[in-house]
Amino acid sequence: MKPRLLTPGPTPVPEETLLELARPVFFHRSAEFRAILAEVVEDLKYVFQTKNTVVVLTASGTGGMEAAVANCCPPGSKAIGLVSGRWGERWKNICKAFGVEFINVAVPYGQSVAPGLLEKALADHPDAIAVFATLSETSTGARNDVAAFGRIVARTPALMIVDSISGLGVMECRTDDWHIDVNVTGSQKALMLPPGLAYVAVSDKAWAQIEKNGAARNFYFDLRKYRDKLAENDTPFTPAHTLIKAQRASLKRLRAEGIEHVWARHARMASAARAGAKAMGLELFAEQPADGLTVIKVPVGIDGNAVLAAMEKKFGVKLANGQDSLKGKIWRLAHMGYIDQFDVLAALSALELVLLEHGFPLEPGAGVAAAQRVLAGGAHA
């Protein structure tokens, strides 16, 4: 049985990238590595759609988020957080750890933060030093209007800091045009690499704030050290250089396709998955869904945990459960990175078969057919 991984991280990795990871380990303080790092950083700038400095950290995405908070927000400062799920709450928890007052602008799970709420928060807290947002909230499947957020924040001294960990390389994200001052992503989502690297794009406005803050409050995540070593195409500490070399292969795949085509491909798969779920009589969880995953409400009377277990055991299809209070209440079907339209069709087919076994009334093949119509250029969800 072929395993199919359709979770929103980690995601499948292309064969050519995996082969890079199988090559012998080489020395990281070398001309070879410096050339690779320079190439990877330039390709990352393309995916970020930025001319800003892009820092490469050996860490998970949360490490990049922590670096953003620790470098940009001194103790006792105030920040506005736009929270629509667990990853927005991650910003809140990091700020708490670093003594930053967090103005919590939260909406119920499944909803997206309206730009008007940000405008009001900035009017009420003009001394806020930063605004934290999440492009794609994978805990709920909701997308947020980061472009609108950026336009609002750009009129103020505050920094616009974004978690695009599950959104970059999936849906439109234009770091410079959208006035994103610090944009954080990770390697294990749409960038098609195993976990282990975080990338942080930093604007001139953000660097000015970082310098104004004075001495860094951390050692390893001091972004200035990484910026200074980038002038030599190097890193201040031992990097996960084999991962960086493998990342080069996945980035070349994205560049060859073209970022606008990448966005369109993900939007098409997302539309197909939504259409398939609706045709089965299922309800989507997010009001404004992101394109990297489709989040489905577990129907009344169905054991959500048992359905996921059966899909994996019988058909090798792995979807993600809900997290925390949503566990057993939603299913998260990812379609990002090295997941294609046939993976989505296979997941919908497996879900249909298991739901039928659990007594859920649906017409066999209805979800798959609806998804196929979208992929063939028909109706869109």
C-alpha positions as CSV (number, residue, x, y, z in Angstrom):
1,M,0.0,0.0,0.0
2,K,1.4,3.4,-1.0
3,P,1.4,5.9,1.9
4,R,0.0,9.3,1.0
5,L,0.9,12.2,3.4
6,L,-1.7,15.0,3.1
7,T,-1.0,16.8,6.4
8,P,-0.3,20.5,6.5
9,G,3.3,19.9,7.6
10,P,5.4,18.1,7.2
11,T,4.6,17.5,3.6
12,P,6.0,15.2,0.9
13,V,9.4,16.0,-0.5
14,P,10.3,15.7,-4.3
15,E,12.6,12.8,-5.2
16,E,15.4,15.0,-6.5
17,T,15.4,16.8,-3.2
18,L,15.5,13.5,-1.2
19,L,18.4,12.4,-3.4
20,E,20.4,15.5,-2.4
21,L,19.9,14.4,1.3
22,A,21.4,11.0,0.5
23,R,24.7,12.5,-0.8
24,P,27.8,12.5,1.5
25,V,28.1,15.2,4.0
26,F,30.5,18.0,3.0
27,F,32.3,20.7,5.0
28,H,30.1,23.7,5.8
29,R,32.9,26.3,6.0
30,S,33.8,26.0,2.3
31,A,33.5,27.8,-1.0
32,E,31.0,25.2,-2.0
33,F,28.6,25.9,0.8
34,R,28.9,29.7,0.4
35,A,28.0,29.4,-3.2
36,I,25.0,27.2,-2.3
37,L,23.8,29.6,0.4
38,A,24.0,32.6,-1.9
39,E,21.9,30.7,-4.5
40,V,19.3,29.6,-2.0
41,V,18.9,33.1,-0.6
42,E,18.4,34.5,-4.0
43,D,15.7,31.9,-4.8
44,L,14.1,32.5,-1.4
45,K,13.8,36.2,-2.3
46,Y,11.9,35.2,-5.4
47,V,9.5,33.1,-3.4
48,F,9.1,35.8,-0.8
49,Q,8.7,38.4,-3.5
50,T,11.2,40.6,-1.8
51,K,14.4,42.5,-2.2
52,N,15.0,42.5,1.5
53,T,17.5,40.5,3.4
54,V,16.5,36.9,3.9
55,V,18.1,35.2,6.9
56,V,18.4,31.4,7.1
57,L,18.1,29.8,10.5
58,T,18.6,26.2,11.6
59,A,15.3,26.0,13.5
60,S,11.7,25.2,13.1
61,G,9.3,27.9,12.0
62,T,8.7,28.8,15.6
63,G,12.4,29.6,15.9
64,G,11.9,32.2,13.2
65,M,8.9,33.6,15.0
66,E,10.9,33.8,18.3
67,A,13.7,35.6,16.4
68,A,11.1,38.1,15.1
69,V,9.8,38.9,18.6
70,A,13.1,38.9,20.4
71,N,14.8,41.2,17.9
72,C,12.0,43.6,17.1
73,C,10.1,44.1,20.4
74,P,12.0,45.1,23.6
75,P,10.7,44.2,27.0
76,G,7.8,46.4,28.1
77,S,6.9,47.3,24.5
78,K,3.4,46.8,23.2
79,A,2.3,44.7,20.2
80,I,-1.0,44.0,18.5
81,G,-1.8,40.4,17.7
82,L,-4.4,39.4,15.1
83,V,-5.4,35.9,16.3
84,S,-7.7,33.5,14.4
85,G,-6.3,30.2,15.6
86,R,-3.6,28.3,17.3
87,W,-0.7,29.9,15.4
88,G,-1.9,33.4,16.1
89,E,-1.9,32.3,19.7
90,R,1.7,31.2,19.2
91,W,2.6,34.9,18.6
92,K,0.9,35.7,21.9
93,N,2.8,33.1,23.8
94,I,6.2,34.1,22.4
95,C,5.5,37.8,23.3
96,K,4.6,36.8,26.8
97,A,7.9,34.9,27.2
98,F,9.8,38.1,26.1
99,G,7.9,40.5,28.2
100,V,5.9,42.2,25.4
101,E,2.4,43.4,26.1
102,F,0.2,41.6,23.6
103,I,-3.1,43.4,22.6
104,N,-5.2,40.4,21.7
105,V,-7.4,41.0,18.7
106,A,-9.1,37.6,18.4
107,V,-11.9,36.1,16.4
108,P,-13.7,32.7,16.8
109,Y,-12.0,29.7,15.3
110,G,-12.9,29.4,11.7
111,Q,-13.2,33.1,11.1
112,S,-10.6,35.6,9.7
113,V,-9.6,38.9,11.3
114,A,-11.3,41.8,9.6
115,P,-9.0,44.7,8.6
116,G,-11.3,47.1,10.5
117,L,-10.4,45.4,13.7
118,L,-6.8,46.2,13.1
119,E,-7.6,49.8,12.3
120,K,-9.4,50.2,15.6
121,A,-6.7,48.5,17.6
122,L,-4.0,50.8,16.1
123,A,-6.2,53.8,16.9
124,D,-6.7,52.6,20.5
125,H,-2.9,51.7,20.8
126,P,-0.9,54.1,18.8
127,D,2.2,53.2,20.8
128,A,2.2,49.6,19.5
129,I,5.6,48.8,18.2
130,A,4.5,45.8,16.0
131,V,1.5,44.0,14.5
132,F,1.6,40.2,14.4
133,A,-0.5,38.3,11.9
134,T,-0.9,34.9,10.3
135,L,-1.3,34.5,6.5
136,S,-2.6,30.9,6.6
137,E,-4.0,29.7,9.9
138,T,-3.6,25.9,9.5
139,S,-5.3,25.1,12.8
140,T,-8.6,26.3,11.3
141,G,-7.9,26.6,7.5
142,A,-8.6,30.3,7.5
143,R,-6.8,32.9,5.4
144,N,-6.2,36.4,6.6
145,D,-6.0,39.5,4.4
146,V,-2.4,40.3,5.0
147,A,-2.3,42.7,2.0
148,A,-4.9,44.9,3.7
149,F,-3.2,44.6,7.1
150,G,0.1,45.8,5.5
151,R,-1.5,48.9,3.9
152,I,-2.9,49.9,7.3
153,V,0.3,49.3,9.3
154,A,2.4,51.0,6.7
155,R,0.8,54.3,7.7
156,T,2.2,53.9,11.2
157,P,5.6,53.5,12.8
158,A,4.7,49.9,13.8
159,L,6.2,46.9,12.1
160,M,4.1,44.4,10.1
161,I,5.3,40.9,11.2
162,V,3.8,37.9,9.5
163,D,3.8,34.1,10.0
164,S,3.6,32.8,6.4
165,I,4.9,29.4,7.4
166,S,2.0,27.5,5.8
167,G,1.2,30.1,3.2
168,L,4.4,31.1,1.4
169,G,4.7,29.2,-1.8
170,V,1.0,28.3,-1.7
171,M,-1.0,31.5,-2.1
172,E,-0.2,35.1,-3.1
173,C,2.2,36.7,-0.7
174,R,4.1,39.8,-1.9
175,T,6.4,40.7,1.0
176,D,7.5,44.1,-0.4
177,D,4.3,45.2,-2.1
178,W,2.3,44.3,1.0
179,H,4.6,46.2,3.3
180,I,5.5,43.1,5.4
181,D,8.5,44.1,7.5
182,V,9.3,40.7,8.9
183,N,8.1,37.6,7.1
184,V,8.7,34.2,8.7
185,T,8.4,30.8,7.0
186,G,9.6,27.3,7.4
187,S,11.0,24.6,5.2
188,Q,8.5,21.8,5.8
189,K,5.4,23.1,4.1
190,A,5.2,24.4,0.5
191,L,8.9,24.7,0.2
192,M,9.1,20.9,0.0
193,L,11.8,20.0,2.5
194,P,11.9,18.1,5.8
195,P,11.6,20.2,9.0
196,G,14.7,22.0,10.2
197,L,15.1,25.4,8.5
198,A,13.3,28.8,9.1
199,Y,13.6,31.8,6.8
200,V,13.1,35.4,7.9
201,A,12.8,38.3,5.4
202,V,13.6,41.6,7.1
203,S,12.9,45.1,5.8
204,D,14.9,48.2,6.2
205,K,12.2,49.6,8.5
206,A,12.6,46.5,10.7
207,W,16.4,46.6,10.7
208,A,16.2,50.3,11.9
209,Q,13.9,49.2,14.8
210,I,16.3,46.3,15.6
211,E,19.3,48.6,15.8
212,K,17.3,51.1,17.9
213,N,16.5,48.3,20.4
214,G,20.2,48.1,21.2
215,A,21.8,44.9,22.6
216,A,20.1,41.7,21.6
217,R,18.2,39.7,24.2
218,N,19.3,36.4,22.8
219,F,22.5,34.9,21.4
220,Y,21.6,32.3,18.7
221,F,18.7,34.2,17.3
222,D,20.4,37.6,17.1
223,L,19.4,38.5,13.5
224,R,22.2,41.0,13.1
225,K,24.7,38.2,13.4
226,Y,23.1,36.4,10.4
227,R,22.8,39.6,8.4
228,D,26.5,40.4,8.9
229,K,27.6,37.0,7.9
230,L,25.4,37.0,4.8
231,A,27.8,39.7,3.5
232,E,30.2,36.8,3.2
233,N,27.5,34.3,2.1
234,D,28.0,32.5,5.4
235,T,26.3,31.9,8.7
236,P,27.4,32.8,12.3
237,F,26.8,29.2,13.6
238,T,26.9,25.7,12.2
239,P,24.0,25.6,9.7
240,A,22.0,22.5,8.6
241,H,24.0,22.7,5.4
242,T,22.8,19.5,4.0
243,L,19.2,20.7,4.3
244,I,20.2,24.0,2.7
245,K,21.7,22.2,-0.2
246,A,18.6,20.1,-0.6
247,Q,16.4,23.2,-0.4
248,R,18.1,24.4,-3.5
249,A,16.6,21.6,-5.5
250,S,13.0,22.3,-4.3
251,L,13.4,26.0,-4.9
252,K,14.6,25.4,-8.5
253,R,11.3,23.5,-9.0
254,L,9.3,26.5,-7.8
255,R,11.3,28.9,-9.9
256,A,10.9,26.7,-13.0
257,E,7.1,26.7,-12.6
258,G,6.8,30.4,-11.8
259,I,5.4,31.7,-8.6
260,E,2.1,33.0,-10.1
261,H,1.6,29.5,-11.6
262,V,2.4,27.9,-8.2
263,W,-0.3,30.1,-6.6
264,A,-2.8,29.2,-9.3
265,R,-2.1,25.5,-9.0
266,H,-2.7,25.5,-5.3
267,A,-5.9,27.5,-5.7
268,R,-7.2,25.0,-8.3
269,M,-6.5,22.1,-6.0
270,A,-8.1,23.9,-3.0
271,S,-11.2,24.6,-5.1
272,A,-11.4,21.0,-6.1
273,A,-11.1,19.7,-2.5
274,R,-13.8,22.1,-1.3
275,A,-16.1,21.1,-4.1
276,G,-15.5,17.4,-3.3
277,A,-16.2,17.9,0.4
278,K,-19.4,19.8,-0.3
279,A,-20.7,17.2,-2.8
280,M,-20.3,14.6,0.0
281,G,-22.7,16.6,2.2
282,L,-19.8,17.9,4.4
283,E,-19.4,21.4,5.8
284,L,-16.2,23.5,5.6
285,F,-14.9,24.9,8.8
286,A,-13.2,28.2,7.6
287,E,-15.4,31.0,6.3
288,Q,-12.5,32.4,4.1
289,P,-10.4,29.3,3.4
290,A,-6.7,29.3,2.7
291,D,-5.5,27.4,-0.4
292,G,-3.0,25.2,1.4
293,L,-5.6,22.9,3.1
294,T,-9.2,22.2,3.3
295,V,-10.7,21.9,6.8
296,I,-13.9,19.9,7.1
297,K,-16.3,19.7,10.0
298,V,-16.8,16.2,11.3
299,P,-20.5,15.4,10.8
300,V,-22.8,14.8,13.8
301,G,-22.8,11.1,14.8
302,I,-19.4,10.3,13.2
303,D,-16.3,9.5,15.2
304,G,-13.8,11.9,13.6
305,N,-10.8,10.1,15.2
306,A,-11.9,6.7,14.0
307,V,-12.4,7.9,10.4
308,L,-8.8,9.3,10.3
309,A,-7.4,6.0,11.7
310,A,-9.3,3.9,9.2
311,M,-8.2,6.1,6.3
312,E,-4.6,5.6,7.2
313,K,-4.9,1.9,8.1
314,K,-6.9,0.7,5.1
315,F,-5.8,3.1,2.4
316,G,-2.5,4.7,3.5
317,V,-4.0,8.2,3.4
318,K,-2.9,10.4,6.3
319,L,-4.9,13.5,7.0
320,A,-4.5,15.7,10.1
321,N,-6.7,15.9,13.1
322,G,-7.8,19.0,14.8
323,Q,-5.6,20.4,17.5
324,D,-6.5,21.1,21.1
325,S,-10.2,21.9,21.5
326,L,-10.8,20.9,17.8
327,K,-9.4,17.4,18.1
328,G,-12.0,14.9,16.7
329,K,-14.1,17.8,15.4
330,I,-12.4,18.6,12.2
331,W,-10.3,16.9,9.4
332,R,-7.5,18.8,7.8
333,L,-6.7,17.8,4.2
334,A,-3.6,19.5,2.9
335,H,-2.8,20.3,-0.7
336,M,0.5,22.2,-0.6
337,G,3.9,21.7,-1.9
338,Y,4.6,18.3,-3.5
339,I,1.0,17.2,-3.3
340,D,-0.8,17.1,-6.6
341,Q,-4.4,16.9,-7.9
342,F,-4.3,13.0,-8.0
343,D,-3.3,13.0,-4.3
344,V,-6.3,15.1,-3.6
345,L,-8.6,12.8,-5.6
346,A,-7.2,9.8,-3.7
347,A,-7.9,11.5,-0.3
348,L,-11.4,12.3,-1.3
349,S,-12.0,8.8,-2.5
350,A,-10.6,7.3,0.7
351,L,-12.8,9.7,2.8
352,E,-15.9,8.6,0.9
353,L,-15.2,4.9,1.4
354,V,-14.6,5.3,5.1
355,L,-17.6,7.5,5.6
356,L,-19.8,4.9,3.9
357,E,-18.4,2.3,6.2
358,H,-19.4,4.5,9.1
359,G,-22.9,4.9,7.9
360,F,-22.8,8.4,6.6
361,P,-25.3,8.9,3.8
362,L,-23.5,9.9,0.6
363,E,-23.6,9.0,-3.1
364,P,-20.4,7.0,-3.8
365,G,-18.1,8.9,-6.1
366,A,-20.0,12.2,-5.7
367,G,-17.1,14.0,-4.0
368,V,-14.5,12.7,-6.5
369,A,-16.7,13.7,-9.5
370,A,-17.2,17.2,-8.1
371,A,-13.5,17.6,-7.6
372,Q,-12.8,16.3,-11.1
373,R,-15.2,18.8,-12.6
374,V,-13.3,21.6,-11.0
375,L,-9.9,20.2,-12.2
376,A,-11.4,19.9,-15.7
377,G,-12.3,23.5,-15.7
378,G,-15.9,23.4,-14.6
379,A,-17.6,24.7,-11.5
380,H,-15.5,26.2,-8.7
381,A,-16.2,25.9,-5.0
